[in-house]
């Protein structure tokens, strides 16, 4: 028979699960749309206008991240009259960039992609979270964060390590999405 003294149950241990639950999921990424105050290095405008996202320009890189319909128009030009003379200024209609891989699980990866539209000649930055299968085919797409002066819509994105994503709109509406084991986004009501 064991003669060691028995420890009494310590009620403080009941707080441990509560603390773990209260802390919530751990953030792995944050992209902010609408902060005011000092420069925010996690903001859409800082990321876009500081030159930290080089545009993908070669067809192999673009083909690996875009949907077929997007790739068909990836090199479409857009023209406008220059201020002086009759010369035309040419630019690509869309600019794409690969930001980061946020999730890499068994069966799929989730990657953050930039889509910068020049169609309205103002800030129109959209960051999409796209899931890809093992063959790097797109499974699903979710607008993660955006700054669209054209649409007058702005939202921030937050990704958590437990396959949850929050999208916070400028009008204080927050939407939460989960990513299934198949790589599909589902809105949590």
C-alpha positions as CSV (number, residue, x, y, z in Angstrom):
1,X,0.0,0.0,0.0
2,X,1.2,3.5,-0.9
3,X,2.1,5.5,2.2
4,X,2.6,8.8,0.3
5,X,0.5,11.7,1.6
6,X,-2.5,12.5,-0.7
7,X,-2.7,16.0,-2.0
8,X,-5.9,17.9,-1.4
9,X,-7.7,19.2,-4.6
10,X,-6.7,22.8,-5.2
11,X,-9.7,24.8,-6.6
12,X,-7.3,27.2,-8.4
13,X,-6.9,24.5,-11.1
14,X,-10.5,25.1,-12.0
15,X,-9.5,28.5,-13.3
16,X,-6.9,27.1,-15.8
17,X,-9.5,25.9,-18.4
18,X,-11.3,29.2,-18.0
19,X,-8.2,31.2,-18.6
20,X,-7.3,29.2,-21.7
21,X,-10.8,29.7,-23.1
22,X,-10.9,33.4,-22.2
23,X,-7.7,34.1,-24.0
24,X,-9.2,33.0,-27.2
25,X,-7.5,31.8,-30.4
26,X,-4.0,33.0,-31.2
27,X,-3.6,35.4,-34.0
28,X,-1.2,34.5,-36.8
29,X,-1.9,37.4,-39.1
30,X,-3.5,40.8,-39.0
31,X,-4.1,43.2,-41.9
32,X,-5.7,46.5,-40.8
33,X,-7.7,48.8,-43.0
34,X,-8.8,51.8,-41.1
35,X,-6.4,52.6,-38.3
36,X,-5.8,56.2,-37.3
37,X,-2.8,57.6,-35.5
38,X,0.8,56.7,-36.0
39,X,2.0,54.6,-38.9
40,X,0.7,51.0,-38.6
41,X,3.0,48.4,-40.1
42,X,0.1,46.0,-40.3
43,X,-2.1,48.3,-42.4
44,X,-3.1,47.8,-46.0
45,X,-1.9,51.3,-47.0
46,X,1.6,50.7,-45.4
47,X,1.9,47.4,-47.1
48,X,0.8,48.7,-50.5
49,X,2.4,52.1,-50.6
50,X,5.7,51.3,-49.0
51,X,6.7,49.0,-51.9
52,X,6.7,45.8,-49.7
53,X,4.6,43.8,-52.2
54,X,6.4,43.3,-55.5
55,X,4.0,42.6,-58.3
56,X,4.1,39.2,-59.9
57,X,4.8,39.7,-63.6
58,X,5.8,36.4,-65.1
59,X,3.1,34.1,-66.4
60,X,4.2,31.0,-64.4
61,X,3.9,32.8,-61.1
62,X,0.6,34.2,-62.0
63,X,-0.8,31.0,-63.3
64,X,0.1,29.3,-59.9
65,X,-2.1,31.7,-57.8
66,X,-4.9,32.9,-60.1
67,X,-8.1,31.3,-61.2
68,X,-8.2,30.5,-65.0
69,X,-10.6,33.4,-65.7
70,X,-8.3,35.8,-63.8
71,X,-5.3,34.6,-65.6
72,X,-7.0,35.1,-69.0
73,X,-7.1,38.9,-68.2
74,X,-3.9,39.2,-66.1
75,X,-2.1,41.1,-68.8
76,X,-4.9,43.3,-70.1
77,X,-3.7,46.8,-70.6
78,X,-5.6,49.9,-69.5
79,X,-4.9,53.2,-71.2
80,X,-5.7,56.8,-70.4
81,X,-4.9,60.2,-71.9
82,X,-1.7,61.7,-70.5
83,X,-2.0,65.3,-69.2
84,X,0.2,66.7,-71.9
85,X,0.0,66.0,-75.6
86,X,-1.7,63.2,-77.3
87,X,0.5,60.4,-75.9
88,X,-1.3,57.6,-74.2
89,X,-0.2,56.3,-70.8
90,X,-0.5,52.5,-70.6
91,X,-0.7,50.4,-67.4
92,X,-1.8,46.9,-66.6
93,X,-5.4,46.8,-65.4
94,X,-4.6,44.5,-62.5
95,X,-1.6,43.9,-60.3
96,X,-1.2,40.7,-58.4
97,X,1.1,39.8,-55.6
98,X,1.7,36.8,-53.3
99,X,1.9,37.9,-49.6
100,X,2.2,34.9,-47.5
101,X,1.2,31.3,-46.7
102,X,-1.0,31.6,-43.6
103,X,-2.0,27.9,-43.2
104,X,-0.2,24.8,-44.4
105,X,-2.2,21.7,-43.3
106,X,-2.7,18.2,-44.5
107,X,-4.7,18.5,-47.7
108,X,-4.5,22.2,-48.4
109,X,-2.6,25.5,-48.0
110,X,-4.2,28.9,-47.5
111,X,-2.3,31.8,-49.1
112,X,-2.8,35.5,-48.9
113,X,-3.0,37.1,-52.4
114,X,-3.0,40.8,-53.4
115,X,-5.3,42.0,-56.2
116,X,-4.8,45.6,-57.0
117,X,-7.2,47.0,-59.5
118,X,-6.5,50.2,-61.5
119,X,-9.9,50.3,-63.1
120,X,-11.1,53.3,-61.1
121,X,-7.8,55.1,-60.8
122,X,-7.9,55.3,-57.0
123,X,-7.0,52.9,-54.2
124,X,-8.6,49.6,-54.8
125,X,-6.6,47.0,-52.9
126,X,-8.1,43.6,-52.2
127,X,-6.4,40.8,-50.3
128,X,-7.9,37.4,-50.8
129,X,-7.3,34.3,-48.7
130,X,-7.3,31.4,-51.1
131,X,-7.1,27.7,-50.3
132,X,-5.2,25.4,-52.7
133,X,-5.2,21.6,-52.8
134,X,-2.0,19.6,-53.0
135,X,-1.9,20.2,-56.8
136,X,-2.1,23.9,-56.2
137,X,-5.6,24.2,-57.7
138,X,-7.9,26.8,-56.0
139,X,-10.4,25.2,-53.6
140,X,-12.0,28.4,-52.3
141,X,-11.6,32.2,-52.0
142,X,-12.4,34.7,-49.3
143,X,-11.9,38.5,-49.3
144,X,-9.7,38.8,-46.3
145,X,-9.0,42.6,-46.2
146,X,-9.7,45.5,-48.6
147,X,-9.3,49.2,-49.1
148,X,-11.6,50.2,-52.0
149,X,-12.0,53.9,-52.5
150,X,-14.0,53.0,-55.6
151,X,-16.6,50.9,-53.8
152,X,-16.3,53.0,-50.5
153,X,-15.7,49.7,-48.6
154,X,-12.9,48.9,-46.2
155,X,-12.3,45.9,-44.0
156,X,-9.5,44.4,-41.9
157,X,-8.7,40.7,-41.7
158,X,-7.4,38.6,-38.8
159,X,-6.4,35.0,-39.1
160,X,-6.2,32.7,-36.1
161,X,-4.1,29.5,-35.7
162,X,-7.3,27.3,-35.3
163,X,-8.5,28.0,-38.9
164,X,-10.7,30.9,-38.0
165,X,-10.8,34.2,-39.9
166,X,-12.4,37.4,-38.8
167,X,-13.3,40.2,-41.3
168,X,-14.0,43.5,-39.6
169,X,-15.8,46.1,-41.8
170,X,-15.3,49.9,-41.3
171,X,-18.9,50.2,-40.1
172,X,-18.0,47.9,-37.1
173,X,-19.6,44.7,-38.5
174,X,-17.5,41.7,-37.8
175,X,-17.9,38.4,-39.7
176,X,-16.2,35.2,-38.6
177,X,-15.4,32.3,-41.0
178,X,-14.0,28.9,-40.4
179,X,-11.9,26.8,-42.8
180,X,-13.0,23.2,-43.1
181,X,-10.6,20.3,-43.4
182,X,-11.4,20.3,-47.1
183,X,-10.2,23.9,-47.4
184,X,-13.7,25.6,-47.8
185,X,-14.7,28.8,-46.0
186,X,-17.9,28.8,-44.0
187,X,-19.5,31.8,-42.4
188,X,-20.2,31.3,-38.7
189,X,-23.5,32.9,-37.7
